Amino acid sequence: MADDVTPGGEPSPEDDFQELIRRLFGGAAGDFDPEQLSRLSGMNIDPAMMQAVMRQLQGAFANADETGISWDMAERQALHIANQEGLGVTAGQRTDLDQAFALATLWLSEATTISELAAPPATLTRGAWVEATLPVWQELAAPVATSIADALTTALSEQAPDDMQGLVQGAGRLMRTVGGSLFASQLGQVVGNLSKEVVSGGDVGIPLMPDGEAAILPQNFADFGRDLEVPEDQLALYVATRELAHARLFRHARWLRLHVISQVTDFARGVHVDTDALEDLATRFDPSEPEELRRAIESGALLPARSEAQEAALARLENLLATVEGWVEVVTEDATSRLPSAQRIAEAVRRRRAVGGPAERALGSLVGLEIRPRRMREAAAMWRSVTDAVGPAARDALWDYPDLMPGAADIDDPAALVARLEARARGEEPARDEMDDALARLLAGEDPDASTTAAPDAASEDDGPDDAADDEGESGAPEDHRPV
């Protein structure tokens, strides 16, 4: 035990450091012994800096969930930014937007068969938008935050000297908390800054608001319309109509919300931290300069190039978001056809969605995901062709079930989708494909993977009645069992 104390019989600085860690884990770090902190100078550690770091980490540690991520920190950061320049909603703003929502509801009911919302639309402050949407942000970002926390723990453990491995392993959860809390802090900054850009609940494209709720942020709406040089009442009507269309769609197709979020989280789970970049950062990391790690997380420098699987996941997500946005655009265009400035406003909204704001770009750096629908114009053209061919009712029925929703191939070739819908409207059976044949064999109790090359009329003259019956069975189910 002689190595555990100084020549004067007092504990060594290393013992003091380990005692601080024990205090941190034991929840007793609120009041560190100043004399104990002063002895850390023997390890070339600034006691004041160490005390500040320990207090900050203990706060993060106390509020972290089972993954080691402090989402309370993200919320505090976001609300701090949102409320810095946030303004309340005046009675005049609320009245004007309520009137716009009321008229937009009537116009929208003429353009779509999807029913009205049950809850009245809301006017939100920036802070209220943060509180309403943060649960979804947390769900979307959790996979990436966990990946960063895991990678940070591994990298720091590998870089620690052998005589410090026991301490590092014992503080493994603390290391996860460091990485997770830094990520949560950056997410809070992104969401807080995004609250200063979004005009409505569906402005980002993904379903952030609670199910069946529509909202406009009057402060950001005023900023958006300042340079458009269009009458404010027309702009309010257009934005209200678009927001209601987005909220109606997700309330009608209740499966769609989960479908979009699962696509985002599937992409996020494939995000892995660039261990080489992280190890390089760990070798030169200075605890007195935590901003370097923060900047690395914020800039996306720790996220490597996308894998092929991620590129495929991103393509599926972009097609899905474009399909949603395209429908919203077409329905909004039809509903606001009475507005003289509708086309001008629509083009401004399209440009805004295509370019994105600074906070949206920061989100892309943070989680490696750009949530702008690149194929929105093509998807809108598809929905326009469908609307012109079969009308709003048949168009909107495509959202009734997930397997009816148009896919990437329909965006590429709207004519084929229109032909199928027109045939269905005439009561004609659509052309059978391999999936139809496999389903028919399954319903007939046969092997769905069996070959269908042998048809009844191809039987040889030597076939007996039993063989002919077998051949007929292999060709598929009887006509009245085929799916319509």
N, C-alpha and C positions, 0 to 999 in steps of 0.2 A: 504493500500500500504506500510505500515511500514515494512512488512516482506520482501519486495522486495529490500530493501537497507540495507547496513551495518550501524552500529551506527554512522559512520561519514558521512552518507548521500550518499555514493557511492553505485553503483549497487553491488549486491552480486555475488560471483563466479558462482552460478547457473545461474544468469541472463547473465553473460558473456558467459557461455557455450552455452546457448540457442541462444545468439546473433551470436556466431560462426556458429551454425547450420544454422541460417537464412542467414548468409553471404555465406555459402557453397551452399545452394539452390538457392540463388540469383545470384550466379556467381561472387561474390565479394571476394572470399577467396584467391585471388592471393596475397593480401598484408594485413596480419592481424596486428592489432594494438599491438605492443610489450608490451605496458603497460597492455592492456587487457589480453594478454596471461600470463603475470607475475602473475596476480591476480588469475589465475587458481590454483596456489599452495595452495589456501585455500581449494580446493577439493582434495588435495593430487595428483594432476595431473602434470606431468612434462611438462612445457610449450614447451620446445624444441621438445619433443616427440610428443606432441599434434599438433604442427605446421607441423611437417613432415607427420604425419598421415593425417591431413586435406588436405595438398597439394596433397598427393597421391590419397586420395579418391575423391578429386575434379577432378583430371585428369581422373580417371576412370568414374566418374559420367558424365563428359562432353562428353565422347566418347561412353557411353553405348547406346544400342538400346532400343526399347520399353519394352523389357523383363528385362532391367537392366544389361545386359551383355556387357562388353566391348570387342568386337572381335578385335578391333584395338590393344588392349593389347596383345591378343594371337598372332597376326601377328608379332608385334614387338619382342615379346619373341622368337618366332620360328625363325625369320630371324636373330636375334642376335646370337642364338646358331648355326644355319646353316652356318653363314658367319664367325664364329670365326676361324674355321680351313678349311673353304671352299676354294677350288682352282678353278681357271677359266678353261675353256675348251681350250686346245691347238689346233692348226691347225692340228697337226699330229693325235691327238685323234679323232677329227671330221672326218678327211679323212678316217681313219681306220674303224670307226663305220659306216660311210655312205656306204662304200664298203660292210661291213657285212650286213647292211640292204638291199642293192640292191640284193645281192645273196640270202639272206633269203627270199626275196619277190618271187623270181623265184622258189625256192624250196617249199615254202609254197603253191604256186599256183598248184603244182603237188599233194599236199596232201589234199587239201580241195577245195570245190567248192565255198566257201564264197569269195567274191570279195576283191580286194585290197583296201587299204585306199586311200582317196582322198588327204589328207594332207601328206607331206613328214615327216618321223620320225625325231625326234629332239634329240640333245645332250644337257643335262641340267646340270647346276650347282646345288648345294644343295639349295641355296637360290631361284633359279628359280623354283625348284620342290615345295618348300613351297608355293610360290605365286600361282602356277598352281593348287595345290590341296587343299588349305585352304578353299575355298568355300564349298567343299564337307565335310571336317572335321567339319566345322561349322554346316552344316545341320545335320550331324550324332550326334553331341554332344549337340545340343541345348536342346533336351528334358531333358537330365540329368542335364545340367546346370540350367535349369529352376526349376527342382525339388529341387536341392540343395539350390538355392536362396530362394525359397518359404519356405523350411523347416527351413532355418537359420532365416528368418524373424519371423516365428511362435515361434521358440524356444527362441529366444532372447526376444520377447515380453512377453512370459510366465514367463521368469526369472526376468524381470525388476520389481523393487518395484512399488507399487501402485502410489506413488507420481511422478513416472517417466513415467507412461503409456502414458500421453499426448504427451510427447516429443518423445517417441519411435514410437507411431502411426504416429506422424507428420513426422518422418524421415523414414517411412516404405520403401520408394523407395531407400533411401540410404542404408538401411540394405540389400535390394535385390542386390544392386550394389556391396556391400562388398562380399557377397557369390558368385555372378555371376562373379565378376572380379577375385576372387581367383581361381575359376574354369577355367576361360579363361586363366589365367596365367599358370596354370598347363597344360592345353591343349597345350598352346604354347610351353612349355618345351618338352612335349611328341612329338609333331610334329617336333620340331627342332631336337631332338635327333633321331627321325625316319629318318630324311633326311640324317643322317650319316650312315644309315644301308641299305636303299632300293637301289637296283641296277637298277630297271627299273620302268616304270609307273605302270605296273600291278603287281608289286612284292608283294603287300600286299594282293591281291586277290579281293578287291572291286574296282569298277571303279572310281578311284580318278582323273584321267586325264580328261580334256574336251573330249567330244564325238568324237571318230574317230582319236585321237592323240596317238602316240606311242613315247616313249622316253627312253633313257638310261642315267644314271649318270656316266660319265667316271671315276670320282674320286672313287666312291664306287665300280664300276666294277673292277678297278685295285686292290682294297682291297680284294674283293671277290676271285679273281683269284690267289692271291699271294700264298696261301697255297695248291692249288689244284694240282699243278704240271702237268698241261696240257697246250698245246700250246695256246697262247693268241688268235690267229686267230680262232682256233676251238671254244674256249669259247665265243668269240664275235659272231660267227655265231649262236651258240646255243641260247645265251641270246637274240639276235636280232630276231631269229625265234619265240621264245616263246613270246616275247613282241608283235610282229606283230600279232600272233595268238590271243592273248588276246584282242588286240585293234580291230582286224577285227570282232571278235565274237560280241562285244558290239556295233559295228557300224552296223552290219548286223541285229541283233535282237535288234532293238531300244527300245522295251518294256523291255528288260532285265535289263538295267541300272536302270530304275525306280523301277523295281521289287526288285532288290537287295537292293537299298537304302531304300525303304519302309519297307522291312523286318528288316533292321537294326534299323530304327527309331521306328518301332512297338515294337521291343524289348526294346529300350531305353525309350520309353514312359511308360513302365511298371516298370522302375526303381524308387524305392522310397527310401528316406533317412531313415536310422535307427534313429528314433526320440529319442530313449533312449540314444543311443551313442552321439547324438548331444546335448541333454539336459545335459548329464554328462559333455561334453566338455564345454558347456556354463557356468555351475556352477563354473568351475575352470579356465575359460578363462581369461588370463592376456593380456590387450591391448598392453602392452609393449613387448609381446612375440607372435606376429602373426604367427610365424613359426609353432606353435603347430596346429593351424587350417589348415595351409597349408599342414603339414605332414599328418593330418587326411584325407584330401581330396585326396592327392596323393596316400596314401596307400590303399584306398578303404575301410577304417574302417567305413565310414559313410554309406556304402551300405550294406543292410542286405542280408541274403541268398535269392537266387532266389525263386520266387513263382512257383507254378505248371504251371501257364500260361506262365511265362517267360521261364521255361524249355522247354515247347512245342514250343514257338517262337524260342528259340535258336536251337532246333533240326531241325526245318524247315529251318532256315538260314544256318546251317551247311550242310544240304543236298543240298541246292541250291548252296552254294559256292563249295562244292565238285563236283557237276555236272559240273559246269563251269571249275574248275581246271582239272578235269579228261579229259574233251574234249581237253583242251589246251595241256595237257601232251601227249595224244595219237597223236594228229595232229603234235605236235613238234617232237615226236619220229619218225613218218613216214617221215617228211620233212628232218630230219637231219640224216637219216640212212647212208648217205655217210661218216659221220664224224667218224673217228676211236675212238675218245674219247667220243662219244655221251652218251653211257650208264653210263660212270663214271660221267660225268657232270650232267646227269639227276638224278642220285642217290644223288649227293651233293645238288642239288636244292630241292629234296624231303625232305631230312633231314633238310635243312635250313627252309623250309616252315613248317615242323612239329614242330620244336623246337621254332622257333621265336627268335627275339633278345630282348635285354633289353627294348628298347623303345616300342616294341609291347606288352611286358608283362606289362609295365607301363600303356599302353592304356587300357588293360584289368582291371587293378586296378581302373582306373579313371572312366570308364563307365560300368564296370561289364561285359564286352563282350570280349571274345577271338575270333578273326576272322580267326583262323586257321582251315581249313577244315579237320576234323578228319577222314572223310571217303573218302579221295582222292584216295587211292589205290583201294578201292572197286569200286568207280565211274569210274576210269580209266579202270579197268577190264571190266566193263559194256560197255564202249565205244569201247574197243578193240573187244569184242564179236560182237557188232553191225557192226563195220567196216568190220570185216572178213566175216560176213554173208551177208550183203546187199550192202557194198561199201560206199565210201565217200559221194556220192550224196544223197542217202536215209538217211544216218546218219545226214548230215548237214541240211536236210529238217526238222528235228525235232526241229530246232531253229526258224522256220518260224512263229510259233504262240505259245503263252504261253501254250495252252492246249495240244500241242504236245510234250512239253518238258518232258523227263523222270522224274519220281518222286522217292521218297524213296523206294517204293515197287519195282521199276525197278532196283534200285541199289542192293536190296536184292535178286532179282530173274531176272537176265538178260535174262535167257532162255525164259521167257514168253514174254518179249519185242521183242526179236529176232523172236519168232514164229509169233507175230502179224505183224511185218515188212515183214517177208518172205511171209505171206499170202497176204498182201497188194501188194507186188511185183508181185505175181502170179495173181492178179486181183480177189482174193477171198474176199467175204464179211466177215469181222471179226465176231466172235461170239457175239451175242447180249447180253447186260447186262441190268440191271434195268434202267440205265440212258438212254439207247437207247429206251427202251419201253416208258418211261415217255416222251421223246422228240417226239416220234411218236404220242402219244396220244395228246400232245400239238398241233402239226401240224394239227391233224385231228379235232381240236376244242373241244376236250374232256377234262375232268378233269385229269391232269397229275398224280394226287395222287390216282386215282381210282384203285381198285383191278383188277388184270389180271388173277385171278384164273379160271374164267369161260371162256372156249374156245368154239368156234362154234360147234365142234364135240361132245361137252359134253352136248348139249341141250337135254332136255327130249323129248320123243315122243309126249307129249301133247302140246309142244310149237307150237304156230302158226307161220305163216310167219313173222308177226311183231316181235314176240319174238325172232325168229331166227336172224332177222336182227339186233335187239338190242344186242343180244349176240355177233354177229360178230363185231358190232361197239365197244363193250367193249374189244375185244381181241387185238385191236391195229389198226393202220392205214393200208390202203392197201399197198401191197408190193411195188408199185412204189413210194410211199411217204416215205418209210423208208430211213433214212440217210445212205449213203454209208460210 
